Amino acid sequence: MDAGLMKMWVALSSIGLMFIAVFSIMISRAKLKGFFKYILAAIAYLCMLTAGILIVLVVFSGPVKG
């Protein structure tokens, strides 16, 4: 697989993680109570942190020579 294509998939997966995080936070705040609310929120923030790290790696790795 090409390096540029690999960077595209990593960026796309991090965008997907961000969507999962947003919807998880919305569900945990609106629908859940108690212990499950905090567990889902923690998972969502972990997804957001992972997505942020992946995006930073993709952006700062520079352009791909083709």
ZAMARGU-4260 file (C-alpha; in steps of 0.2 Angstrom, whole numbers, plus 5000, padded with zeros to 4 digits):
<rodrens>
0) 5000/5000/5000 | 5006/5017/4996 | 5012/5029/5010 | 4999/5042/5004 | 4985/5030/5004
5) 4990/5024/5021 | 4989/5042/5028 | 4972/5044/5020 | 4966/5028/5029 | 4973/5034/5046
10) 4965/5051/5044 | 4949/5044/5039 | 4949/5032/5054 | 4953/5046/5065 | 4938/5056/5058
15) 4927/5041/5062 | 4933/5040/5080 | 4929/5059/5082 | 4911/5055/5076 | 4910/5040/5088
20) 4916/5051/5102 | 4903/5065/5098 | 4888/5053/5097 | 4894/5044/5113 | 4895/5060/5123
25) 4878/5065/5117 | 4871/5049/5122 | 4879/5048/5139 | 4873/5066/5143 | 4855/5064/5137
30) 4850/5046/5139 | 4861/5037/5153 | 4863/5039/5171 | 4875/5033/5185 | 4889/5022/5181
35) 4886/5019/5163 | 4886/5038/5159 | 4904/5039/5166 | 4910/5024/5157 | 4903/5029/5140
40) 4910/5047/5143 | 4927/5040/5147 | 4927/5029/5131 | 4922/5044/5121 | 4936/5055/5128
45) 4948/5041/5124 | 4942/5040/5106 | 4944/5059/5105 | 4961/5058/5112 | 4967/5044/5100
50) 4959/5053/5085 | 4968/5069/5090 | 4985/5061/5091 | 4982/5052/5074 | 4978/5068/5066
55) 4993/5077/5073 | 5004/5063/5067 | 4996/5064/5049 | 4998/5083/5048 | 5015/5084/5054
60) 5022/5069/5045 | 5023/5081/5029 | 5019/5078/5011 | 5021/5061/5003 | 5033/5060/4988
65) 5024/5052/4974
</rodrens>
